[in-house]
Amino acid sequence: MTNGKRNLARRLVAAWLAALWLAPAFAAAAEPCARPADKSAFDVAALKSRLMITALTCNAHEKYNDFVTRYRLTLDQQDKILDAYFARAYGRAARKRHDDYTTLLANTLSEQGLKQGTQFCDQNLNAFAQVMALRDGAALPDFAAGQAIVQPISLTLCPAAPAGKTKAKTQAQKSQTQKSSS
């Protein structure tokens, strides 16, 4: 192999390695940031998955069914928020990506359960009593956020809009509306 061909091969390998190294960064940059409502929806999805795995593993099917029945409206609302997040992030691939996330979440939580071994049921069954003691579905997202449940993905939270700019913009819109009315 000549020096020219060797150098070209090295550059191609270096470019390929650089592409592999940078691909996750580009993929992460392409995803939208998670709004507070998105973060809550991910937290609720994680709680629901943890309770489902607990029910299956610990023979607590009735407790899980009671949870789903009581919080059906909230769970449906949170799932719609997740749908919207995945639609923003992945467009036409949203349904597949949402399904992939759900599967990955269940697998991650199952693996965690396996690590807990025989202690799993002792450590997780109480979650049903805690969640059923909530006053209503509006309390579910805050409860879910307070649980130490591992997510299989990393979310980048959206930066908060500066309060001054938002207030100034609202006041400017009001002034404009008042001028239009006059």
Secondary structure, DSSP 4 states (H G I P E B T S, - for coil): --HHHHHHHHHHHHHHHHHHHHHHHHHHHHSPPBPHHHHHHHHHHHHHHHHHHHHHHHT-HHHHHHHHHHTHHHHHHHHHHHHHHHHHHHGGGHHHHHHHHHHHHHHHHHHHHHHHGGGHHHHHTHHHHHHHTSSSGGGHHHHHHTS----SS-PPBPPPPPHHHHHHHHHHHHHHHHHHH-
